[in-house]
Amino acid sequence: MIRINEHYQKLTASYLFADIARRVAAYCQAHPQVRILRLGIGDVTRPLPPAVIQAFHEGVEEMARPETFRGYGPEQGYPFLREAIAREDFQARGAQVEADEIFVSDGAKCDVGNFQELFAQDIRVAVPDPVYPVYVDTNVMAGRTGAFAQGRYEGLVYLQGTKANGFIPDLPSQPVDLVYLCSPNNPTGATMTRQDLERWVAWAQEHKALLLFDAAYEAYVRDPALPRSIFEVPGARQVAVEFRSLSKTAGFTGTRLGYTVVPKACLAYSADGTPHALHALWNRRHTTKFNGVSYPVQKAAAAVFSPEGRAQCQALVDGYLANAARIRACFKELGYYCVGGDNSPYVWVECGMDSWEFFDLLLTRAGVVCTPGVGFGACGQGYARFSAFGSPETVEEAMERLRRILPSRP
């Protein structure tokens, strides 16, 4: 008989955002007169920039003519896009990344989830807590954890982010082979300093460990002292892989394009200690299981890195950051502790009660949707995440509603 992967049975009952959607749908059905303001899931709301749209149209038109039609493209991405990314995203900031070390895909979420396939089932994995659920769930599916108990999976190492450490996880105190890091962080909005990353790189070198660095929100970093790539840190090419996305940078959530940097110097080891280049392993996986992003989408993505595209994407990001500043200012005014919202589109708020109770309070009394912090891990209990991806009008109205229902805190 056909049998299932039993590790799927260990997954918690529902995905966080599916649970939120279910609760919101039930409330809307019971209260159809209430206009719901959504500051929960991190989906963008502004249209693609004009330079991107123009290039997109050009790409589609090329597909309509025999002389410019393209069939299968290179699985790793077209050279014109990989070269633009290497030049504008990395080399311009002093990070040594070559075009052939960049793998274009249909989104960072897929790559972050799939990269663990390259490693032995019995490696020790560390994740931040609070954590983006994909880091955890894909390792559960792969069989690297035990059962889910008291808000955590047995066998994973959780690196606690708390108010005391500013939600920047400390180095592990036990042996670990693979570490997921995210900066600016989803969900907390906290951002790692150069010193933070230098410490992690030195630790990974000492322990022959690998860092999977999720930089999907790097475009929101405005402090020039903060690194936007782990490859700005010397030595990172030997111990780190970086994931990026155009979803929040240029509005590609519905268009789908991300990319992963796997340096040729980055190594992992077989059971007998023989080193292997991760670049070759990921290339083999990529060419076997992925057939490339469509040509018009890659053509549109290349426009992001043009002077016009850069300016237009910056304006998009600036608008979302202005929303984040409004959210942060509102909670500060009411006396709530929060992080993020300055170099990140997320604001992480200490709500002073159970996370789901706070979610229900805002939904039922204000018609405002946030994301319960406990959905991101045990350390998220008592917190909520607010997304800045709504319109300025939506954010302003949501904050006015919250000012009316939330008591000021001393």
Buried (B, 14 or more C-beta within 10 A) or exposed (E): EEEEEEBEEBBBEEBBBEBBBEBBEEBBEEEEEEEBBBBBBBBBBBEBBEBBBBBBEBBBEBBEEEEEEBEEBEBBBBEEBBBBBBEBBBBEBEBBBBBBBBBBBBBBBBBBBBBBEBBEEEBBBBBBBBBBBBBBBBBBBBBBBEEBEEBBBEBBBBBBBEEEEEBBBEBBEEEBBBBBBBBBBBBBBBBBBEEBBBBBBBBBEEBBBBBBBBBBBBBBBEEEEBBBBBBBBEBBBBBBBBBBBBBBBBBBBEBBBBBBBBBEBBBBEEEEEEEEBBBEBBBEBBBEEBEBBBBBBBBBBBBBBBEBBBEBBEEBBEBBBEBBBBBBBBBBEBEBBBBBBBBBBBBBBBBBEBBBEBBBBBBBEBBBBBBBBBBBBBBBBBBBBBBBBBEEEBBBBBBEBBEEEBEEEE
